[in-house]
Amino acid sequence: MGVKINIAPYLQPYTGNKVVVEVNGSQVGECLEQLVKQFSGMGKMLYLENGELVPHVAIFVNSADVYPEGLAKLVKEGDEVHIIYIIAGG
């Protein structure tokens, strides 16, 4: 079964238009690494050159923000991860 990563519509072009991608991992960071291994274009959308998440990306597990654990947040089989791009405008 694994962990499901829900892909926001504006990120779906980087996953071949997949809405949900199933990965394995025990931490959010491991799951995102698996996602990038499957879809390399997601790397530039998620990470800065130094390996940190880009500032306008928010990660939720089962509808709860991963802050303060961040990428170290534990996940288990059946959990759902949501990647949200925080877009501002004016």
C-alpha positions in Angstrom: 0.0 0.0 0.0 2.6 2.6 1.0 2.2 6.3 1.5 0.1 8.3 -1.0 1.4 11.7 -2.1 -1.3 14.0 -3.4 -0.1 16.2 -6.2 -1.6 19.7 -6.5 -2.8 20.5 -10.1 0.0 23.0 -10.8 2.6 20.3 -10.0 1.0 17.6 -12.0 2.8 18.4 -15.2 6.0 17.3 -13.4 4.4 13.9 -12.5 3.1 13.1 -16.0 -0.3 14.5 -14.8 -0.6 12.0 -12.0 -2.9 13.2 -9.2 -1.6 10.6 -6.6 1.8 8.9 -6.5 2.4 6.0 -4.1 5.8 5.8 -2.5 7.5 4.0 0.4 9.2 5.7 3.3 9.0 6.1 7.1 9.6 9.9 7.1 8.2 12.7 4.9 11.7 13.4 3.5 12.1 9.8 2.4 8.8 9.9 0.7 9.7 13.1 -1.2 13.0 11.5 -2.2 11.1 8.6 -3.7 8.8 11.0 -5.5 11.9 12.8 -7.0 13.4 9.5 -8.0 10.2 8.6 -10.0 9.8 12.2 -11.4 13.1 14.0 -11.5 11.4 17.3 -12.5 9.8 17.5 -9.1 13.2 18.1 -7.6 13.5 21.6 -8.8 10.0 22.3 -7.7 10.6 21.1 -4.1 14.2 21.8 -3.2 16.7 24.6 -3.2 20.3 24.0 -4.4 21.3 23.5 -0.7 18.7 20.6 -0.4 16.2 22.6 1.8 12.6 22.8 0.8 11.7 25.9 -1.2 10.1 28.4 1.1 6.7 28.5 -0.6 6.1 24.7 -0.2 4.0 23.4 2.7 3.7 19.8 3.5 0.8 18.2 5.3 0.3 14.6 6.5 -3.3 13.5 6.9 -4.4 17.2 6.8 -1.9 18.3 9.5 1.0 20.6 8.9 4.4 18.8 9.4 5.8 21.8 11.2 7.9 21.7 13.4 9.2 18.2 12.4 9.4 19.0 8.7 11.0 16.3 6.6 11.7 14.2 9.7 8.0 13.8 10.4 7.2 10.1 10.7 4.7 8.5 8.3 3.2 5.1 8.1 1.5 2.9 5.5 -1.8 4.4 4.5 -0.9 8.0 5.3 -1.5 10.7 2.8 1.0 13.5 2.1 -0.2 16.7 0.5 2.3 19.1 -1.2 0.9 22.6 -1.2 2.5 25.5 -3.2 1.8 28.7 -1.3 1.1 31.2 -4.0 0.9 34.9 -3.3 -0.2 37.7 -5.5 -1.3 41.2 -5.4 
